[in-house]
Amino acid sequence: MKSAALTELDTLKAEFAISLTAAEAASDDAELQRLRSSFFGPKGKVTLLLRSVGQLPAEERPVAGKVINQVRQELEGQLVLVLSRHEELARKAALSSHRLDTTLPGRQPVPMGAVHPVHRVVARMTELFVRMGFEVATGPEVELDELNFGALNFPDDHPARDMQDTFFVRAPDERSFGRLLLRTHTSPVQVRQMRAEGAPIRIIAPGRVYRCDSDASHSPMFHQIEGLWVEEGVSFAHLKGVLTSFIHSFFGERGVRFRPSFFPFVEPGAEVDIGCVFCGGKGCRVCKHTGWMEILGAGMVHPNVLEACGIDAEKNTGFAFGVGVDRIAMQLYGIDDLKHLFTSDVRFLESL
């Protein structure tokens, strides 16, 4: 036998159905809102009925409360559906009453994107080196320690292998995979290509690299293009000729300076500088008050590296170089802080 609350609920359902039909036929939402308040407001009929459940005998409360809640949700759903239909009809009526055709394209041109300055530089540099006979090679950014350091003649205790200089990655099983890291240069691409192709080989390897470093001319993530030429008879004169030709083609006639330097994977090694465009050689924050900006490191490939890659070092020689793409973008576009390239500020990028 039904309780008084459930009997009253049946009466409310019938009353709600009649009121909803009448409110739906109205020209605006006022009747629907009044219906909502009358049944579901703080003093609404369904709300008061739900509160009366507490006065029922204890054994009837769970069933009565559950049924009334289900009916409340069902009736509210019907009301929301009718309100949605009213809103859609009102929107269509408003659109049809205006002479605006919303299907027409806008009069203002759609703003177009542009290639990022770093990628412009990569494309331009790649084109120049391809013209000189280099092929493009790529490799993974998460690399093996053995390919990033070991095969490149880095000793086990080299500072670059410390946590403060390199981002190391936890491997699922280091015994199987070896220690993983975010590559600090694109040189592992050279190792992979030499082991796969042998000599002669002439490649460039563009890509993102990562180091724990940050200031006006350094970023934890930056871009490089590294080059490699290994063949019988390749000398330092070839290295100097290729890089000088590249710099003059890219920057125009400007000062170029080769300085002796040490890198584990080359012997002899050199750093290559160009005159600072920001201060004209007087010295500034960007060039660290030297008047020169280092843009790349280079040198003759160390025999140990050739042997580690399966190339006969007695028969073949070669040179390698690494160009900091972001620094070249700074020079080319007159940017005084490397971080501007990675802030995603559209206003800055549009100003270049």
N, C-alpha and C positions, 0 to 999 in steps of 0.2 A: 504493500500500500504506500502511495506517495506521501511524502511529508508536505506540510502546508507550503514550505518554501519552494519545493519543486513544482507544486501545483500553480503557485503564483508565477513561477518562471515561465511556464507554458503560456500563461496569459500575456506576460511581457513580450515573449517572442512574437506572438500574433499581433500585438499592438505595434511592435517595432516594424514588422513587415509592412503594415498599412501605412505607418508614418514615413517609412523610407520611400515607398512608391510615390507618395504625395510630394515629398521633398525633392525627389529626383526630377519630377515634372516641373519644378519651379525654374524660373529663368536665371537665378543666381544661387550662390552658395549659402545665403543667410539661413534658409530653412534647414539645410543640412547641418550647419553649425549649431542651430538651436536644438536639432535632434540629438546631436552628440552630447550637448550639455545636459539635455533632459534625461538621457539614459546613462551616460558614463561620467558626467561631471561629479564634483564632490558630493552633491545632494541628488544625484541621478538615481533613477529607479533601480537599475542593475547594481549600482554601488551600494545603495541602502539594503537591497536584498542580500548582497554578499556579506554585509556587516551583521545581518540578522542571524547568520549561521551560528554565531556564538551563543545564541539563546536556545538552540535546539538541544535535544538530549544528546549526550556524549556519543552514543553509538551511531547517530544519524549525521553528525557533523562532517566526518571525512568524505562520505559519499555526496552529500549536498554541496559541500565546498568545491569538490572536484567538478561536478556537473555544472554548477553555476559559472565557474571560471572558464570551462570549455565553451559554454554558450556565449559568455562575454567576449571571448576572443573571436568566435565565429561572427557575432553581430558587428563587432568593430571592424573586422575584415571586410564585411559587406559595405559598411559605411565608407571605408577608405577607398574601395574600388569605385564607388559612385562618385566620390570627390575627385578622384583621378580623371574619370571620364568628363566631369564638368570642367576641370582645369584644361584638358585637351581641347574641348569644344570652344572654351573661351579664348585659348591661344589661337586657334584656327580662325575664329571670328575676328580677332584683333588684326591678324595678318591680312585677311581678305578685305578688311575695311581700309587698309592703306594701299597706296599705289606703288609701294616698294616691292620689287621682285627680288626675293632673297636668293634666288637661284643664279642671278647674274654675277659674274666675277667682279671683284673690287676694282676701283679705278686706280688705286695706288699699286705700283709694282711690288711683287712679292720679293722680300729681301733674300738675296742669294748668299750662300756661304762662300768661304774662300779657303784655299789651302793654307795650313798653319805655316808660319815662317820657317820653322825647323824642317818641315817636310819639303818646302820649296828649296831650301839649301841642299837637302839630301838629294833631291831630284837633279839639281843643277850640277852638284859634284859628281854624282853617278854618271851623268852624261859626259862630263869631261874625261873621267877615267876610262869609260867604255870606248871613247874615241881613241884613247891611247892603247887599246887592246886588252883591257882588263874585263873579266867576266864577273857577274854579281853572284855571291854565295851567301846563304843565310844559315842560321842554326838556332838552337833553343836558348832561352834566356835563363832558365834554371839549368845549371851546368854541373858537371862532375869536377870535384877538386883536382883530380888527376889531369883533366884536360885544360882547366883554367890556370893551374899553377905547375903541376908536376911535369907535364910534357914540355913546358916552356922554360925549364931550367930554374924554376924557383926552388931554393932550398927549403927544407921542412920548417926552419925557424925564421923564414922571411917575414918581416912586419906585415906585409900585405895579407898574410894568412891569419892575422889576429882578428879577434871579434870586433875590435874598435875600428877596423878598416874595411871589413867585408861582411856582407849580410849572408849568414849561413842559414840553411833550410834543414829542418828536421826531416830525415828520410824514414820511411816505414821500416826499413831494414838496412842500416848502413853497411853491414857485413856483405850484403848482396850488391847494393847499389854503389857503395862508396859514399864519401861525404859530399853533400849537395850544397850549392850556394847560388846566389844571384850573380851571374857573370860580371866580373869587374872590367872586362874589355871584350871585344869580339874576336880576340885571338884564338879562342877555342874553335871557331869556325875554320880558321887557317889549319889548325891541327887536324880536324876532321877531314878537310879537303886534301891535305897532303897525304894522309894515311889512305884515303880512298883513291886518289888519282896519281900520286907520285909526282915526279918531275918530267917535263917542264910544266909549270903552273903559274898563272897570272890572274889573280882574283882581287876583288874588293869585297869587304863584308860590312855592310851598314846595319845598324840596329841600336836598341836601347841597352844601356849598361848601368851598373849600380855600385856606388861606393859610399861609405860613411863620411861624407864631406859636405860642408855647406857654408858658403860665403857669397860675396858679390859675383864671383866668377865660377863658383862650383855649386853643384846640386846633387842630392843623394841619387837621383835618377837623371841621366843625361844621354846624349846620343853620340855615337862614334861611327866613323867609316875607317876601317883598317884595310891596308893593302898588302899584298904579298906577290913577289915575283921571284921564282926559283928556277934557275936554268944554268946550263954551262956558260961560264964567261961573264955572268952578271957581276958588276962591280959597284963601288960607292959612287962612281961617276954617273952610272945609270940612275942611282937613287937621287942624287942631287939634281940631275937633269929633269927627271919626272916631277919632283916636287916643286922645283923652280918654275917649270912650265905650268903646272897646276895653279900655283899662287898667282902668277902673272895673268893667266887666263881668267882666274876668278876675281881677283882684286884689282887688276891693272898693274902698271909698273909702280912698284913700291919697294921699300927696303925689306930684304930677307936676310936673316941671320941664322947660321948653323952654329950651335954650341955643343962641345963635347958633353956627353952625359952617359950615365950607366943605366942599363935595363938588363935584367937577367937573360932575356931571350935574344939579345943582339950583341954583337962585338965586331967593330966598334959601334957605339951608339951616339945619337945626337938629338938635341931638341931644336926645333925650328921656330923662330919668332918672326913676326912682321911688326912694322911700326904701328904704334897705338893710334887709332883714328880719333880717339876722344881728346887727347891732349897734344897731338902732333909731335910727340917725342919729349915733351917737357916733364912728364911724370904726373900720374893721377892715381885715384883710388883703384880704378879698374886694372891698370897695368902695374899696380903696386909700386908706383913712383919710379919705374925703370925706363919708361918711354917705349918699351917693347911689350908685346903680348904673345905669349907662347900659344901656338895653335896645334902643334903636333909633335910627337916623338917618333924617331926613326932609327934605323941602323941595319947593319948586315946581319942576317939570321945566324944565330950561334950554331956552330957545328953540332952541339949536343941536341939542339932542337931538331935539326935535320935528321940526325940518327934516331931520335925518339919517334920520328914520324916515318921511319923506314926509307929515308932518302940517303944516298951515298954522298957524304960530305966531302969526300976527296974529289969527286967528279963534278958536283954541283955547288953553286953558291947562290945567294939570293939576298934580297933586302925586304924589310917590312916597315910599315909606318902606320900610325894611328892618328886620325884627325878628330879633334873635338868639334863636332858639328855645331853645338850650341854657342861656342865661343865665336865661331865664324859668323853665325847668325847675329851675334852681338855686334861684331865689327861691321857687318853688311848693313844692318838697320839702325846702327847708332844706339843700341840698348846698353844702359849703364849698369843693369843688375840682371843677372841670369834668371832670377825668380820670376821676373815679369813674363817670361815665356811660358810659365806653367801655372799661372793664377787663373786662367780661363776668363780674364776680363775682356769682354768683347770690345769695349771702348778702346782699350790699349791695342788690341789686334787690328782694329779698323784704322788706327792712326798710322800703321806701318805702310 
